[in-house]
Amino acid sequence: MEFIDYYKILGIAKNATADEIKKAYRKAARKFHPDLNPDNKEAEKNFKAVNEAHEVLSNPEKRKKYDEYGKDWKHADQFEQAKKQQSTQQTRQHSAQGGSQQGDFSDFFESMFGGQFSGASGGGRRTTSFKGEDFNAELHLGLKDVYITHKRTLTVNGKNIRITIPAGINNGQIIKISSQGGEGYNGGPKGDLYIKFIVENDSNFKLEGDNLYSNVNLDLYTAVLGGTILVDTFDSQVKVNVSPETQNGTKVKLKGKGFPVYKKDGAFGDLIITYQVEIPKQLSDREKELFNELSKLRSS
């Protein structure tokens, strides 16, 4: 991996303060901003480099790692972990053998991350290679977006990645796209890309598992006498027969009219509807008279 001098990109010294970094970033970002440099590929490249430099140098923890490890700063935690484990191992060996035990850091690091030899035995140069950094991203979608399987192009770290989003994917679910992360170290494999799906319910239905729930208003006369009504499903309408003397709060299951089951083509949950019987308002005198007659019939 080629070394990128973030200080040089922003035009600042290595001992620059946080305010100096911010000021330099704003100046450079304005200079190379795409809105001020339309169709200028070089300016677009510089703008990305400026943002990358600012992201690292404006973060004290990342800056410290970058200052110490240079181009390998993203693997600083792995280096530190290897050093600590080597130190612990050497201490144990020293105690067990009653003497000093000189260890080779590269030997130990290789055992952890799969290093490879180059050169002759005993005099050759040893290099270490290991997997690149994993990337993490979030994708925000509506419930309607994940009702059907579809393809979508994502831009991650300036790279366009075409993915297929299966119908029925759940809120909070994470999928792995292999080898779409950072470049490996010394010829090691690329890292992976992990995408977390944030699915917001933008419908009138309640979703639990693969089942959908909704309330359906039912007029008093249909509830009492029965009949046929149209009910909204997630993507259409269906006719539903209402039984005579249907009570308020009655639940009816419409099989297979729910949400798609993740990675099971053609499989759907159920739609459970709850009837909300509506009492008529603003009755005419004649209607009141008829209800009185009905009341007398029921009480006789």
C-alpha positions as CSV (number, residue, x, y, z in Angstrom):
1,M,0.0,0.0,0.0
2,E,1.5,3.4,-1.0
3,F,2.1,5.9,1.7
4,I,-0.2,9.0,1.6
5,D,1.1,12.1,3.3
6,Y,-2.0,13.6,4.8
7,Y,-0.1,16.6,6.2
8,K,1.2,17.4,2.7
9,I,-2.3,17.1,1.2
10,L,-3.6,19.7,3.6
11,G,-0.4,21.8,3.4
12,I,0.3,21.8,7.2
13,A,3.1,20.8,9.5
14,K,3.1,17.6,11.5
15,N,2.7,19.5,14.7
16,A,-0.4,21.4,13.4
17,T,-3.1,22.2,16.0
18,A,-6.7,21.0,15.6
19,D,-7.7,24.6,14.6
20,E,-5.0,24.7,11.9
21,I,-6.2,21.4,10.6
22,K,-9.8,22.6,10.4
23,K,-8.8,25.8,8.7
24,A,-6.6,24.1,6.1
25,Y,-9.3,21.5,5.4
26,R,-11.9,24.2,4.7
27,K,-9.6,26.1,2.4
28,A,-8.7,23.0,0.4
29,A,-12.2,21.7,0.3
30,R,-13.5,24.9,-1.2
31,K,-10.6,24.9,-3.7
32,F,-11.4,21.4,-5.0
33,H,-15.2,21.2,-4.4
34,P,-17.0,19.5,-7.3
35,D,-19.5,22.4,-7.5
36,L,-16.7,24.8,-8.3
37,N,-14.9,22.3,-10.6
38,P,-17.6,20.6,-12.7
39,D,-16.4,17.7,-14.9
40,N,-12.9,18.0,-13.4
41,K,-11.7,14.5,-12.5
42,E,-8.4,15.7,-11.0
43,A,-10.3,18.2,-8.7
44,E,-12.7,15.4,-7.8
45,K,-9.7,13.1,-6.9
46,N,-8.1,15.9,-4.8
47,F,-11.4,16.6,-3.0
48,K,-11.6,13.0,-1.9
49,A,-8.0,13.0,-0.8
50,V,-8.6,16.2,1.2
51,N,-11.7,14.7,3.0
52,E,-9.7,11.5,3.7
53,A,-6.8,13.5,5.2
54,H,-9.2,15.6,7.3
55,E,-11.0,12.5,8.6
56,V,-7.8,11.0,9.9
57,L,-6.0,14.1,11.2
58,S,-9.0,15.6,12.9
59,N,-9.5,12.5,14.9
60,P,-6.9,12.4,17.7
61,E,-6.9,8.6,18.0
62,K,-6.6,8.0,14.2
63,R,-3.9,10.8,14.0
64,K,-1.8,9.1,16.7
65,K,-2.0,5.8,14.9
66,Y,-1.1,7.4,11.5
67,D,1.9,9.3,13.0
68,E,3.3,6.1,14.5
69,Y,2.5,3.5,11.8
70,G,2.3,5.6,8.6
71,K,0.6,3.7,5.7
72,D,-0.2,0.8,8.1
73,W,-2.0,3.0,10.6
74,K,-5.3,1.2,10.0
75,H,-3.7,-2.0,11.4
76,A,-2.3,-0.3,14.5
77,D,-4.6,-2.2,16.9
78,Q,-3.4,-5.5,15.4
79,F,0.3,-4.4,15.8
80,E,-0.3,-3.4,19.4
81,Q,-2.1,-6.6,20.2
82,A,0.7,-8.6,18.7
83,K,3.3,-6.7,20.8
84,K,1.4,-7.2,24.0
85,Q,0.9,-10.9,23.4
86,Q,4.6,-11.3,22.5
87,S,5.6,-9.5,25.6
88,T,3.3,-11.8,27.7
89,Q,4.7,-14.9,26.0
90,Q,8.3,-13.8,26.5
91,T,7.7,-13.2,30.2
92,R,6.3,-16.7,30.6
93,Q,9.2,-18.2,28.8
94,H,11.7,-16.3,30.9
95,S,10.0,-17.4,34.1
96,A,9.8,-21.1,33.0
97,Q,13.4,-21.3,31.7
98,G,15.1,-19.1,34.3
99,G,16.7,-16.9,31.8
100,S,16.1,-14.3,29.0
101,Q,14.4,-15.4,25.8
102,Q,14.8,-13.1,22.9
103,G,11.8,-13.2,20.6
104,D,11.4,-12.1,17.0
105,F,8.4,-9.8,16.7
106,S,8.0,-10.6,13.1
107,D,7.9,-14.3,13.9
108,F,5.2,-13.8,16.5
109,F,3.2,-11.4,14.2
110,E,3.4,-14.0,11.4
111,S,1.9,-16.7,13.7
112,M,-1.1,-14.4,14.3
113,F,-1.7,-13.0,10.8
114,G,-0.4,-15.6,8.4
115,G,3.0,-14.1,7.4
116,Q,5.0,-15.5,4.5
117,F,8.7,-16.0,4.1
118,S,10.8,-14.5,1.3
119,G,14.5,-15.2,0.8
120,A,16.8,-17.9,2.0
121,S,16.5,-19.6,5.3
122,G,18.3,-17.8,8.1
123,G,19.2,-14.8,6.0
124,G,16.1,-13.9,4.1
125,R,13.7,-11.1,4.6
126,R,10.5,-11.9,6.3
127,T,7.3,-10.1,5.3
128,T,3.9,-10.2,6.9
129,S,0.6,-10.2,5.0
130,F,-2.9,-10.1,6.4
131,K,-6.4,-9.3,5.5
132,G,-7.4,-5.7,4.8
133,E,-9.7,-3.5,6.9
134,D,-13.4,-4.4,6.9
135,F,-15.8,-1.6,5.9
136,N,-19.2,-1.0,7.6
137,A,-22.1,0.8,6.0
138,E,-25.8,1.5,6.6
139,L,-28.5,1.4,4.0
140,H,-31.8,3.0,4.9
141,L,-34.9,1.7,3.1
142,G,-38.6,1.8,3.5
143,L,-40.8,-1.3,4.0
144,K,-42.1,-0.9,0.5
145,D,-38.5,-1.0,-0.8
146,V,-38.0,-4.5,0.6
147,Y,-41.3,-6.0,-0.5
148,I,-39.7,-7.3,-3.7
149,T,-36.2,-8.4,-4.5
150,H,-34.3,-5.7,-6.4
151,K,-30.8,-4.5,-7.3
152,R,-29.3,-1.3,-6.1
153,T,-26.0,0.4,-6.6
154,L,-24.1,1.7,-3.4
155,T,-21.2,4.0,-3.3
156,V,-18.7,3.0,-0.6
157,N,-15.4,4.9,-0.3
158,G,-15.9,6.3,-3.7
159,K,-16.5,2.9,-5.3
160,N,-19.8,1.8,-6.8
161,I,-21.0,-1.6,-5.7
162,R,-24.0,-3.4,-7.3
163,I,-25.9,-5.6,-4.8
164,T,-29.1,-7.6,-4.8
165,I,-31.5,-6.9,-1.9
166,P,-33.6,-9.9,-1.2
167,A,-37.3,-9.4,-0.5
168,G,-38.2,-9.6,3.2
169,I,-34.9,-8.5,4.6
170,N,-35.3,-7.4,8.3
171,N,-34.6,-4.2,10.0
172,G,-31.1,-4.4,11.6
173,Q,-30.0,-7.3,9.5
174,I,-26.4,-7.3,8.4
175,I,-25.1,-8.9,5.2
176,K,-21.5,-9.4,4.2
177,I,-20.1,-8.6,0.7
178,S,-16.8,-10.5,0.5
179,S,-13.6,-8.7,-0.7
180,Q,-15.2,-5.3,-0.9
181,G,-13.3,-3.8,2.0
182,G,-9.8,-2.3,2.3
183,E,-6.8,-3.5,0.5
184,G,-4.8,-6.2,2.1
185,Y,-1.4,-5.7,3.7
186,N,1.6,-6.9,1.7
187,G,-0.5,-8.9,-0.7
188,G,-3.0,-10.2,1.8
189,P,-6.7,-10.6,0.9
190,K,-9.1,-7.6,0.8
191,G,-11.3,-7.0,3.7
192,D,-15.1,-7.4,3.6
193,L,-18.0,-5.0,3.4
194,Y,-20.7,-5.3,6.1
195,I,-24.0,-3.6,5.3
196,K,-26.6,-3.0,8.0
197,F,-30.1,-2.5,6.8
198,I,-32.3,0.1,8.5
199,V,-35.8,-0.6,7.4
200,E,-38.5,2.0,8.3
201,N,-42.2,1.1,8.2
202,D,-43.6,3.6,5.7
203,S,-46.9,1.7,5.3
204,N,-50.3,1.5,7.1
205,F,-49.6,-2.0,8.3
206,K,-48.0,-3.3,11.5
207,L,-45.3,-5.9,10.8
208,E,-44.5,-8.7,13.2
209,G,-42.2,-11.4,11.8
210,D,-43.6,-12.1,8.4
211,N,-47.2,-11.3,9.3
212,L,-48.9,-8.0,8.6
213,Y,-51.7,-6.5,10.8
214,S,-54.3,-3.9,10.0
215,N,-57.6,-2.6,11.2
216,V,-60.6,-2.6,8.8
217,N,-63.6,-0.4,9.4
218,L,-66.9,-2.3,9.0
219,D,-70.3,-0.6,8.8
220,L,-72.9,-1.8,11.3
221,Y,-75.3,-3.1,8.6
222,T,-72.6,-5.3,7.0
223,A,-71.5,-6.5,10.4
224,V,-75.1,-7.5,11.3
225,L,-76.3,-8.9,7.9
226,G,-73.0,-10.0,6.4
227,G,-71.7,-9.2,2.9
228,T,-68.6,-8.7,0.8
229,I,-66.0,-5.9,1.3
230,L,-62.8,-4.8,-0.3
231,V,-59.7,-5.1,1.9
232,D,-56.3,-3.4,1.3
233,T,-53.4,-5.8,1.2
234,F,-49.8,-4.6,1.0
235,D,-49.8,-4.4,-2.8
236,S,-53.4,-4.7,-3.9
237,Q,-57.0,-5.3,-2.8
238,V,-58.9,-8.5,-2.2
239,K,-62.6,-9.3,-1.7
240,V,-63.5,-10.6,1.8
241,N,-66.7,-12.3,2.8
242,V,-68.1,-11.0,6.1
243,S,-70.1,-13.4,8.1
244,P,-73.5,-12.2,9.5
245,E,-73.5,-11.0,13.1
246,T,-69.7,-10.2,13.0
247,Q,-68.7,-8.7,16.4
248,N,-66.5,-5.7,16.9
249,G,-62.8,-6.8,17.3
250,T,-63.2,-10.0,15.3
251,K,-59.9,-11.1,13.7
252,V,-59.7,-12.7,10.3
253,K,-56.6,-14.2,8.8
254,L,-55.9,-13.8,5.1
255,K,-53.4,-16.5,4.4
256,G,-50.4,-15.7,2.2
257,K,-51.2,-12.0,2.1
258,G,-48.5,-10.9,4.5
259,F,-44.8,-9.9,4.0
260,P,-42.3,-11.9,2.0
261,V,-40.3,-14.5,3.9
262,Y,-36.6,-13.7,3.6
263,K,-34.8,-15.8,1.0
264,K,-37.8,-18.1,0.4
265,D,-39.1,-17.2,-3.1
266,G,-42.9,-17.2,-3.3
267,A,-43.4,-17.6,0.5
268,F,-45.4,-15.0,2.4
269,G,-46.7,-14.5,5.9
270,D,-50.3,-13.8,6.6
271,L,-52.4,-10.7,6.9
272,I,-54.5,-10.5,10.0
273,I,-57.3,-7.9,9.9
274,T,-59.3,-6.7,12.9
275,Y,-62.8,-5.5,12.3
276,Q,-63.7,-2.1,13.8
277,V,-67.5,-1.9,13.7
278,E,-68.7,1.6,13.1
279,I,-71.8,2.9,14.8
280,P,-73.8,5.2,12.4
281,K,-74.0,8.9,13.3
282,Q,-76.5,11.6,12.6
283,L,-79.5,9.3,12.4
284,S,-82.6,10.5,10.8
285,D,-85.9,10.4,12.6
286,R,-87.0,7.4,10.5
287,E,-83.7,5.5,11.3
288,K,-84.2,6.2,15.0
289,E,-87.8,4.9,14.8
290,L,-86.6,1.7,13.1
291,F,-83.9,1.2,15.7
292,N,-86.5,1.6,18.4
293,E,-88.6,-1.0,16.7
294,L,-85.7,-3.4,16.6
295,S,-85.0,-2.7,20.3
296,K,-88.5,-3.6,21.2
297,L,-88.3,-6.8,19.1
298,R,-85.1,-7.8,20.9
299,S,-86.6,-7.2,24.3
300,S,-89.9,-8.9,23.7
